[in-house]
C-alpha cells in the first residue's frame, strides 16, 4: 500500500462542508479510478491533513490520469473556499503540499 499526506490550511468552521464534499466525491467511482483504498481528513489549529491510502505503490500515476475528470476538477474548485495551500508562494500542485515520510513501522 502507498500513502500520501497533504498538508494545507483549512478555513475555520469548514470541517463539515469539506467532509460533505469528499463524502459525495467518494460515493462515485472516482476513488476506484484513482486506486484509493482509504481517505482520512484531519484538522488541527487551522491546519488540514489529508491522508490517502492507495492499493498499489504508484497511486500518483492513477491520480494524474484522473485529474482531467470533471468530478476531480469540480471537487478541486469546490474546496477552494475552504482549503488553502500551506505555502501559497511555492504551491503549484498537490505534490508541493505532500509531507515526506521519514519513518514507518507496521505489524506483520
DSSP file (Angstrom, degrees, kcal/mol; ACC not computed):
  #  RESIDUE AA STRUCTURE BP1 BP2  ACC     N-H-->O    O-->H-N    N-H-->O    O-->H-N    TCO  KAPPA ALPHA  PHI   PSI    X-CA   Y-CA   Z-CA
    1    1 A X              0   0    0      0, 0.0     2,-0.4     0, 0.0    54,-0.2   0.000 360.0 360.0 360.0 146.9    0.0    0.0    0.0
    2    2 A X  E     -A   54   0A   0     52,-1.3    52,-3.3    54,-0.6     2,-0.4  -0.946 360.0-165.1-117.7 137.7    1.1    3.6   -0.7
    3    3 A X  E     -A   53   0A   0     -2,-0.4     2,-0.3    50,-0.2    50,-0.2  -0.938   6.2-168.2-124.4 147.3    0.1    6.6    1.4
    4    4 A X  E     -A   52   0A   0     48,-2.4    48,-2.7    -2,-0.4     2,-0.5  -0.970   5.8-159.0-128.1 149.7    0.2   10.3    0.8
    5    5 A X  E     -A   51   0A   0     94,-0.4    94,-3.3    -2,-0.3     2,-0.4  -0.962   6.3-163.2-130.4 114.0   -0.3   13.1    3.3
    6    6 A X  E     -AB  50  98A   0     44,-2.2    44,-2.4    -2,-0.5     2,-0.5  -0.827   5.6-159.3 -96.9 133.5   -1.3   16.5    2.0
    7    7 A X  E     +A   49   0A   0     90,-2.8    79,-0.6    -2,-0.4     2,-0.2  -0.953  28.5 136.2-114.9 129.4   -0.8   19.4    4.5
    8    8 A X  E     -AC  48  85A   0     40,-2.3    40,-2.7    -2,-0.5     2,-0.4  -0.789  52.0 -86.0-149.6-169.3   -2.7   22.7    3.9
    9    9 A X  E     -AC  47  84A   0     75,-3.2    75,-2.8    38,-0.3     2,-0.4  -0.913  33.5-153.1-112.3 141.9   -4.7   25.3    5.8
   10   10 A X  E     - C   0  83A   0     36,-2.0    73,-0.2    -2,-0.4     2,-0.1  -0.938  20.4-116.3-117.4 137.2   -8.4   25.0    6.5
   11   11 A X    >   -     0   0    0     71,-2.8     3,-1.9    -2,-0.4     4,-0.2  -0.432  45.4 -92.7 -67.6 140.9  -10.8   27.9    7.0
   12   12 A X  T 3  S+     0   0    0      1,-0.3    -1,-0.1     2,-0.1     0, 0.0  -0.280 110.6  14.0 -55.3 134.3  -12.4   28.0   10.4
   13   13 A X  T 3  S+     0   0    0     -3,-0.1     4,-0.3     1,-0.1    -1,-0.3   0.544  94.2 111.1  78.6   8.2  -15.7   26.2   10.5
   14   14 A X    <>  +     0   0    0     -3,-1.9     4,-2.7     1,-0.2     5,-0.3   0.511  42.8  97.5 -92.1  -4.8  -15.2   24.4    7.2
   15   15 A X  H  > S+     0   0    0      1,-0.2     4,-2.6    -4,-0.2     5,-0.2   0.906  84.5  46.4 -51.7 -50.6  -14.8   20.9    8.5
   16   16 A X  H  > S+     0   0    0     -3,-0.2     4,-2.3     1,-0.2    -1,-0.2   0.896 114.3  47.1 -63.4 -41.1  -18.4   19.8    7.9
   17   17 A X  H  > S+     0   0    0     -4,-0.3     4,-2.6     2,-0.2    -1,-0.2   0.903 112.3  49.2 -69.2 -40.3  -18.5   21.2    4.4
   18   18 A X  H  X S+     0   0    0     -4,-2.7     4,-2.4     2,-0.2     5,-0.2   0.917 112.3  49.1 -63.9 -42.3  -15.2   19.6    3.4
   19   19 A X  H  X S+     0   0    0     -4,-2.6     4,-2.4    -5,-0.3    -2,-0.2   0.901 111.2  50.1 -62.7 -40.5  -16.3   16.3    4.8
   20   20 A X  H  X S+     0   0    0     -4,-2.3     4,-2.2     2,-0.2    -2,-0.2   0.923 109.7  50.5 -63.6 -44.4  -19.6   16.6    2.8
   21   21 A X  H  X S+     0   0    0     -4,-2.6     4,-2.1     1,-0.2    -2,-0.2   0.927 114.5  43.2 -60.3 -46.2  -17.7   17.4   -0.4
   22   22 A X  H  X S+     0   0    0     -4,-2.4     4,-3.2     2,-0.2    -1,-0.2   0.853 109.4  57.9 -70.4 -32.9  -15.5   14.4    0.0
   23   23 A X  H  X S+     0   0    0     -4,-2.4     4,-0.8    -5,-0.2    -2,-0.2   0.925 110.4  43.4 -60.2 -43.7  -18.4   12.2    1.0
   24   24 A X  H  < S+     0   0    0     -4,-2.2     3,-0.4     2,-0.2     4,-0.3   0.904 115.6  48.7 -67.3 -41.4  -20.1   13.0   -2.2
   25   25 A X  H >< S+     0   0    0     -4,-2.1     3,-1.5     1,-0.2     5,-0.4   0.920 110.7  50.0 -63.3 -45.3  -16.9   12.5   -4.2
   26   26 A X  H 3< S+     0   0    0     -4,-3.2    -1,-0.2     1,-0.3    -2,-0.2   0.653  98.6  67.5 -72.4 -14.5  -16.1    9.2   -2.6
   27   27 A X  T 3< S+     0   0    0     -4,-0.8    -1,-0.3    -3,-0.4    -2,-0.2   0.562  95.0  71.0 -79.3  -8.3  -19.6    7.9   -3.3
   28   28 A X  S <  S-     0   0    0     -3,-1.5     3,-0.5    -4,-0.3     4,-0.3  -0.282 104.2 -98.1 -92.3-175.0  -18.7    8.0   -7.0
   29   29 A X  S  > S+     0   0    0      1,-0.2     4,-2.3     2,-0.1     3,-0.2   0.420  97.2 101.5 -84.5   3.7  -16.4    5.6   -8.8
   30   30 A X  H  > S+     0   0    0     -5,-0.4     4,-2.2     1,-0.2     6,-0.2   0.897  75.9  53.4 -58.2 -44.2  -13.6    8.2   -8.5
   31   31 A X  H  >>S+     0   0    0     -3,-0.5     5,-2.7    -6,-0.4     4,-0.8   0.919 110.7  48.6 -56.9 -40.0  -11.8    6.5   -5.6
   32   32 A X  H >45S+     0   0    0     -4,-0.3     3,-0.7     1,-0.2    -1,-0.2   0.924 110.0  50.8 -63.6 -44.0  -11.7    3.3   -7.5
   33   33 A X  H 3<5S+     0   0    0     -4,-2.3    -1,-0.2     1,-0.2    -2,-0.2   0.849 114.5  44.2 -62.2 -33.6  -10.3    5.0  -10.6
   34   34 A X  H 3<5S-     0   0    0     -4,-2.2    -1,-0.2    -5,-0.2    29,-0.2   0.552 113.4-117.1 -87.7  -8.3   -7.6    6.6   -8.5
   35   35 A X  T <<5 +     0   0    0     -4,-0.8    20,-2.5    -3,-0.7     2,-0.4   0.693  54.9 165.1  80.0  18.4   -6.8    3.4   -6.6
   36   36 A X  E   < +D   54   0A   0     -5,-2.7    18,-0.3    -6,-0.2    -1,-0.2  -0.550  18.2 173.7 -74.7 126.8   -7.8    5.0   -3.3
   37   37 A X  E     +     0   0A   0     16,-3.4     2,-0.3     1,-0.4    17,-0.2   0.771  69.1   1.9 -97.5 -37.5   -8.3    2.5   -0.6
   38   38 A X  E     -D   53   0A   0     15,-1.5    15,-3.1    -7,-0.1     2,-0.4  -0.992  56.4-163.3-154.1 143.4   -8.9    4.9    2.3
   39   39 A X  E     -D   52   0A   0     -2,-0.3     2,-0.4    13,-0.2    13,-0.2  -0.997   9.7-178.7-128.3 133.9   -9.1    8.6    2.9
   40   40 A X  E     -D   51   0A   0     11,-3.0    11,-2.9    -2,-0.4     2,-0.4  -1.000   8.8-159.7-132.6 135.7   -8.9   10.3    6.2
   41   41 A X  E     -D   50   0A   0     -2,-0.4     2,-0.3     9,-0.2     9,-0.2  -0.938  11.6-179.0-116.4 136.7   -9.2   14.1    6.9
   42   42 A X  E     -D   49   0A   0      7,-2.7     7,-2.9    -2,-0.4     2,-0.4  -0.959  10.3-162.6-132.6 149.9   -7.8   15.8   10.0
   43   43 A X  E     +D   48   0A   0     -2,-0.3     2,-0.3     5,-0.2     5,-0.2  -0.997  11.4 171.2-131.8 140.5   -7.8   19.4   11.2
   44   44 A X  E >   -D   47   0A   0      3,-2.1     3,-2.0    -2,-0.4   -34,-0.1  -0.869  69.3 -29.4-151.8 114.1   -5.6   20.9   13.9
   45   45 A X  T 3  S-     0   0    0     -2,-0.3     3,-0.1     1,-0.3   -33,-0.0   0.872 128.4 -39.3  48.2  49.2   -5.3   24.6   14.8
   46   46 A X  T 3  S+     0   0    0      1,-0.3   -36,-2.0   -35,-0.1     2,-0.3   0.423 115.0 116.5  84.8  -1.6   -6.1   25.8   11.3
   47   47 A X  E <   -AD   9  44A   0     -3,-2.0    -3,-2.1   -38,-0.2     2,-0.4  -0.751  51.5-150.0-100.4 150.7   -4.1   23.0    9.6
   48   48 A X  E     -AD   8  43A   0    -40,-2.7   -40,-2.3    -2,-0.3     2,-0.5  -0.968   7.9-168.1-121.7 131.4   -5.6   20.4    7.3
   49   49 A X  E     -AD   7  42A   0     -7,-2.9    -7,-2.7    -2,-0.4     2,-0.6  -0.988   1.4-169.7-124.7 123.7   -4.2   16.9    6.8
   50   50 A X  E     -AD   6  41A   0    -44,-2.4   -44,-2.2    -2,-0.5     2,-0.6  -0.907   6.1-170.8-118.6 101.3   -5.5   14.7    4.0
   51   51 A X  E     -AD   5  40A   0    -11,-2.9   -11,-3.0    -2,-0.6     2,-0.4  -0.827   6.9-178.9 -96.9 123.4   -4.2   11.1    4.4
   52   52 A X  E     -AD   4  39A   0    -48,-2.7   -48,-2.4    -2,-0.6     2,-0.4  -0.987  11.3-159.3-128.9 128.6   -4.9    8.9    1.4
   53   53 A X  E     -AD   3  38A   0    -15,-3.1   -16,-3.4    -2,-0.4   -15,-1.5  -0.870  10.9-158.0-107.4 140.1   -4.0    5.3    1.1
   54   54 A X  E     -AD   2  36A   0    -52,-3.3   -52,-1.3    -2,-0.4   -18,-0.2  -0.826  25.4-122.8-119.1 155.2   -3.8    3.6   -2.3
   55   55 A X  S    S+     0   0    0    -20,-2.5     2,-0.2    -2,-0.3   -19,-0.1   0.845  94.5  28.2 -61.6 -36.7   -4.0   -0.1   -3.4
   56   56 A X  S >  S-     0   0    0    -21,-0.2   -54,-0.6   -55,-0.1     3,-0.5  -0.584  88.1-102.5-122.2-178.6   -0.5    0.0   -5.0
   57   57 A X  T 3  S+     0   0    0      1,-0.2     3,-0.2    -2,-0.2   -54,-0.1   0.441 112.0  59.8 -85.4   0.3    2.8    1.8   -4.6
   58   58 A X  T >>  +     0   0    0      1,-0.1     3,-1.0   -56,-0.1     4,-0.9  -0.289  55.5 141.2-124.8  48.8    2.1    4.1   -7.6
   59   59 A X  H <>  +     0   0    0     -3,-0.5     4,-1.9     1,-0.2     5,-0.2   0.805  66.3  67.3 -59.6 -30.3   -1.1    5.9   -6.6
   60   60 A X  H 3> S+     0   0    0      1,-0.2     4,-2.3     2,-0.2    -1,-0.2   0.846  94.5  55.6 -61.4 -35.6    0.3    9.1   -8.1
   61   61 A X  H <> S+     0   0    0     -3,-1.0     4,-1.6     1,-0.2    -1,-0.2   0.913 108.7  47.0 -64.8 -42.5    0.1    7.8  -11.6
   62   62 A X  H  X S+     0   0    0     -4,-0.9     4,-1.2     2,-0.2    -1,-0.2   0.864 110.9  52.2 -68.9 -35.3   -3.6    7.0  -11.3
   63   63 A X  H  X S+     0   0    0     -4,-1.9     4,-1.3   -29,-0.2     3,-0.5   0.917 105.4  55.1 -65.7 -42.3   -4.4   10.3   -9.8
   64   64 A X  H  < S+     0   0    0     -4,-2.3     3,-0.5     1,-0.3     4,-0.3   0.902 108.1  49.6 -55.9 -40.7   -2.6   12.1  -12.7
   65   65 A X  H  < S+     0   0    0     -4,-1.6     3,-0.4     1,-0.2    -1,-0.3   0.789 111.3  49.2 -68.5 -27.6   -4.9   10.2  -15.0
   66   66 A X  H >< S+     0   0    0     -4,-1.2     3,-2.0    -3,-0.5     6,-0.3   0.620  85.0  89.8 -87.1 -13.7   -8.0   11.2  -13.0
   67   67 A X  T 3< S+     0   0    0     -4,-1.3    -1,-0.2    -3,-0.5    -2,-0.1   0.755  85.7  52.2 -59.0 -26.1   -7.1   15.0  -12.9
   68   68 A X  T 3  S+     0   0    0     -3,-0.4    -1,-0.3    -4,-0.3     2,-0.2   0.559  81.9 111.7 -88.0  -7.0   -9.0   15.7  -16.1
   69   69 A X  S X> S-     0   0    0     -3,-2.0     4,-2.3     1,-0.1     3,-0.7  -0.465  75.4-128.2 -65.5 134.1  -12.2   14.0  -14.9
   70   70 A X  H 3> S+     0   0    0      1,-0.2     4,-2.4     2,-0.2    -1,-0.1   0.799 108.4  56.0 -55.8 -29.9  -14.9   16.6  -14.4
   71   71 A X  H 3> S+     0   0    0      2,-0.2     4,-2.2     1,-0.2    -1,-0.2   0.873 108.1  47.1 -70.7 -36.5  -15.6   15.3  -10.9
   72   72 A X  H <> S+     0   0    0     -3,-0.7     4,-2.0    -6,-0.3    -2,-0.2   0.923 113.8  47.8 -67.9 -44.6  -12.0   15.8   -9.9
   73   73 A X  H  X S+     0   0    0     -4,-2.3     4,-2.1     1,-0.2    -2,-0.2   0.910 112.0  51.5 -60.7 -43.1  -12.0   19.3  -11.4
   74   74 A X  H  X S+     0   0    0     -4,-2.4     4,-2.9    -5,-0.2    -2,-0.2   0.921 110.0  46.3 -64.4 -46.0  -15.3   20.0   -9.6
   75   75 A X  H  X S+     0   0    0     -4,-2.2     4,-1.8     1,-0.2    -1,-0.2   0.890 110.4  54.5 -67.4 -35.3  -14.1   18.9   -6.1
   76   76 A X  H  X S+     0   0    0     -4,-2.0     4,-0.7     1,-0.2    -1,-0.2   0.931 113.3  42.3 -60.3 -44.5  -10.9   20.9   -6.6
   77   77 A X  H >< S+     0   0    0     -4,-2.1     3,-0.8     1,-0.2     4,-0.4   0.902 112.4  53.5 -67.5 -41.8  -12.9   24.0   -7.3
   78   78 A X  H 3< S+     0   0    0     -4,-2.9     3,-0.4     1,-0.2    -1,-0.2   0.785 107.0  52.8 -65.6 -27.3  -15.4   23.3   -4.6
   79   79 A X  H >X S+     0   0    0     -4,-1.8     4,-2.8    -5,-0.2     3,-1.9   0.682  84.5  88.8 -81.1 -17.8  -12.6   23.0   -2.0
   80   80 A X  T << S+     0   0    0     -3,-0.8    -1,-0.2    -4,-0.7    -2,-0.1   0.834  84.8  51.2 -54.8 -39.8  -11.0   26.4   -2.8
   81   81 A X  T 34 S+     0   0    0     -4,-0.4    -1,-0.3    -3,-0.4    -2,-0.1   0.697 122.0  34.2 -70.1 -13.6  -13.1   28.5   -0.4
   82   82 A X  T <4 S+     0   0    0     -3,-1.9   -71,-2.8     1,-0.2     2,-0.5   0.743 114.5  50.5-110.3 -32.2  -12.2   26.0    2.4
   83   83 A X  E  <  -C   10   0A   0     -4,-2.8     2,-0.4   -73,-0.2   -73,-0.2  -0.944  59.3-177.1-119.9 129.7   -8.7   24.8    1.8
   84   84 A X  E     -C    9   0A   0    -75,-2.8   -75,-3.2    -2,-0.5    -3,-0.0  -0.937  37.3 -94.4-123.6 147.0   -5.6   27.0    1.1
   85   85 A X  E >   -C    8   0A   0     -2,-0.4     3,-0.5   -77,-0.2   -77,-0.2  -0.254  28.2-128.9 -55.9 143.1   -2.1   25.9    0.3
   86   86 A X  T 3  S+     0   0    0    -79,-0.6     2,-0.4     1,-0.3    -1,-0.1   0.920 106.3  18.3 -59.6 -44.0    0.2   25.8    3.3
   87   87 A X  T >> S-     0   0    0      1,-0.1     3,-1.8     9,-0.1     4,-1.0  -0.806  72.1-174.0-129.3  89.8    2.7   28.0    1.5
   88   88 A X  T <4 S+     0   0    0     -3,-0.5     3,-0.2    -2,-0.4    -1,-0.1   0.765  80.9  65.6 -57.5 -25.7    0.9   29.7   -1.5
   89   89 A X  T 34 S+     0   0    0      1,-0.2    -1,-0.3    -4,-0.1    -2,-0.0   0.781 113.4  29.9 -68.3 -25.8    4.2   31.1   -2.7
   90   90 A X  T <4 S+     0   0    0     -3,-1.8     2,-0.4     6,-0.1    -1,-0.2   0.464  92.2 112.9-112.2  -2.9    5.6   27.6   -3.5
   91   91 A X     <  +     0   0    0     -4,-1.0     3,-0.1     1,-0.2    -6,-0.1  -0.587  16.8 143.7 -81.2 126.1    2.4   25.7   -4.4
   92   92 A X  S    S-     0   0    0      1,-0.5     2,-0.3    -2,-0.4    -1,-0.2   0.535  74.4  -5.4-124.4 -29.6    1.9   24.6   -8.0
   93   93 A X  S >  S-     0   0    0      1,-0.0     3,-2.1     0, 0.0    -1,-0.5  -0.951  82.9 -86.9-156.2 169.0    0.2   21.2   -7.5
   94   94 A X  G >  S+     0   0    0     -2,-0.3     3,-1.9     1,-0.3     4,-0.3   0.791 120.1  70.6 -54.9 -26.6   -0.8   18.9   -4.6
   95   95 A X  G >  S+     0   0    0      1,-0.3     3,-0.9     2,-0.2    -1,-0.3   0.809  90.6  60.4 -60.2 -27.8    2.7   17.4   -4.8
   96   96 A X  G <  S+     0   0    0     -3,-2.1    -1,-0.3     1,-0.2    -2,-0.2   0.581 106.4  46.7 -75.5  -8.8    4.0   20.6   -3.4
   97   97 A X  G <  S+     0   0    0     -3,-1.9   -90,-2.8    -4,-0.3     2,-0.4   0.291  84.6 116.7-112.9   6.5    1.9   20.1   -0.2
   98   98 A X  B <   -B    6   0A   0     -3,-0.9   -92,-0.2    -4,-0.3     2,-0.1  -0.637  62.2-130.0 -85.2 129.9    2.8   16.4    0.4
   99   99 A X        -     0   0    0    -94,-3.3     2,-0.6    -2,-0.4   -94,-0.4  -0.403  20.0-122.5 -70.6 151.8    4.6   15.6    3.6
  100  100 A X        -     0   0    0     -2,-0.1     2,-0.3   -96,-0.1    -1,-0.1  -0.872  20.7-134.2 -99.6 120.5    7.7   13.5    3.3
  101  101 A X        +     0   0    0     -2,-0.6     3,-0.1     1,-0.1   -96,-0.0  -0.573  28.2 172.4 -73.7 131.7    7.5   10.3    5.4
  102  102 A X        +     0   0    0     -2,-0.3     2,-0.3     1,-0.3    -1,-0.1   0.390  64.6  28.8-120.8   1.1   10.7    9.7    7.3
  103  103 A X        +     0   0    0      2,-0.0     2,-0.3     0, 0.0    -1,-0.3  -0.956  59.0 176.6-157.1 143.5    9.7    6.7    9.5
  104  104 A X        +     0   0    0     -2,-0.3     2,-0.3    -3,-0.1    -3,-0.0  -0.987   1.7 173.4-148.8 138.0    7.3    3.8    9.1
  105  105 A X        +     0   0    0     -2,-0.3     2,-0.3     2,-0.0    -2,-0.0  -0.993   4.8 171.9-139.9 143.6    6.5    0.8   11.2
  106  106 A X        -     0   0    0     -2,-0.3     2,-0.2     0, 0.0    -2,-0.0  -0.992  33.9-112.3-148.7 150.5    3.9   -1.8   10.8
  107  107 A X              0   0    0     -2,-0.3    -2,-0.0     1,-0.1     0, 0.0  -0.535 360.0 360.0 -75.1 146.2    3.0   -5.1   12.4
  108  108 A X              0   0    0     -2,-0.2    -1,-0.1     0, 0.0     0, 0.0   0.441 360.0 360.0 -94.2 360.0    3.4   -8.1   10.2
